[in-house]
Amino acid sequence: MNWKRMLAYISGSVDQELLLRNEYLVTENRILKNQIKGRLQLTDAERISLAEMGQCLGRRALEEVAQMVRPETIIWDTRSVIRR
């Protein structure tokens, strides 16, 4: 097997595992969110962490995966993180 095929096979396997892990975490987060009553109170550090990661993901991906807060909230927090 040449190196290009081997590299494609390995990266495909890694990509598939990462997708499965992400799907599992999204499902787990949905279940946990459904068990929480009321609003979730985040610390400033937690909001900043979500905002920084949300900025890297982008709005479209956030709309698919964000479970604890609305994408608009994360994007708004990103703007305040940038200003600091």
N, C-alpha and C positions, 0 to 999 in steps of 0.2 A: 504494500500500500504506500503510495507516495505521500509526502509530508503535507501537501495541500488537502488531500482527502482526509487524512488523519486529523488535521487541524479543524476542518469543517465538522467532522464527526464529534470531536471533543467539545467544540464551542456550541454545537447544536444540543448536546447532552446537558451542558451547563445551563444554557438558555432555558431548556425545558424544565430543569429542576428549579431554577429561579422563578419561572412562571407558576409552577405548582406551589412553591412556598408562598408566593405573593397571594395566590388565590386562597390558600389555606388561611393566611393571616387576615385577609379581607373578610372571609366568612366568620372567623373567630371574633373579629372586632364587631361585626354586625350582631352576633349573638350576645356579646357582652353589652353592647349599647342597648339592646332591647331589655336587658335586665336592670339597667340604671334608671331610676326614677328622678325626674326633674333635670335641671341644667347641670352640666359638668363644669366645675370650677377649676380652671387651669391657672397655674402660677405664671408669672412673667417669663420665667426660664422655659417653661413648657410651651408657651405661646411662641416665643422666639424660636425655639427648636423646630416647631411645626412650620413656622413662617419661612425659615431658611430652607427646609426640605421642600416645602411647597413651591418656593420660587424655582428650585432646581427642576421639579417635576413639570411645572406649567399648569395652566388652568384646566385644560382638557383632561389631563391625567388626574388632577385633583377631583374633578367632578365625578370620576369613576371610582376613586378609592377613599376619599375623605368620608369618615363616618362620625367623628366626634364633633366636628365643627363644619360650618358651611365654607365652601371654597372662597367666597367673598370675604369672610372673616380672616382667613389665612392670608389672602392677598393684601387685605388692609393692614394686617400686622406686619407683612413683609415691607410695606412702605414705611412703617414707623421704625422698623429695624434698620433700614437703609439710612434713615435720617439721623440715627444715633451716632 
